[in-house]
Amino acid sequence: MNLAARNRATAIGAGLVIAAMVGLTAASVPLYRLFCQVTGYGGTTQRAEAAPGPVASTTVTVLFNADVAPELPWRFRPVQRRVEVVPGEQHLAFYEAENRSSEPVVGTATFNVTPHKAGVYFQKLACFCFEQQRLEPGQRVEMPVSFYVDPALLEDPSTREVREITLSYTFFVDREATEALRRQRSAAAGGS
């Protein structure tokens, strides 16, 4: 093989390695998210279709926490700070958000539970965190989360002592969606 052919083969090989690395980088976030959802790693909660119904006499205290990223002009808080739940029983909790800016803003919530080992047993049936939330200027909304604590929490040797779980949300501005909304409003205002 002559020098030009070797250089071409090396360049093609390097290009394939770079393409594979870019592909793995792009796939790493969805794969990590899937891993966390399946295993409950890092306090990632689970999604469920229905609660089994109360199956234990022991209660677990669920505490609610709310944070907002500095660039998001919202006030965000839990309506209630804590609730006593019977594992297996469905519960509904509310958070309140208010847009304190003069512009519409789209936010996205991330969530987890602590202790992290309880994440696999915290089952969400419905949650505002499953979708983007759009708030108009000055708008205040209550956002529900429907959940239950899986009774298996009480039987797992690594979690059977857990009697308190904190559900935490952090809202971030969805820059892309908010900018698209601003462009849309600007175009509508310019066309009137």
Buried (B, 14 or more C-beta within 10 A) or exposed (E): EEEEEEEEEEEEEEEEEEEEEEEEEEEEEEEEEEEBBEEBBEBBBBEBEEBBEBBBEEBBEBBBBBBBBEEBBBEBBBEEEEBEBBBBBBBEBBBBBBBBEEEBBBBBBEBBBBBEBBBBBBBBBEBBBEEEBBBEEEBEBEBEBBBBBBBBBBEBEEBEEBEEBBBBBBBBBBEEBBEEBBEEEEEEEEEE
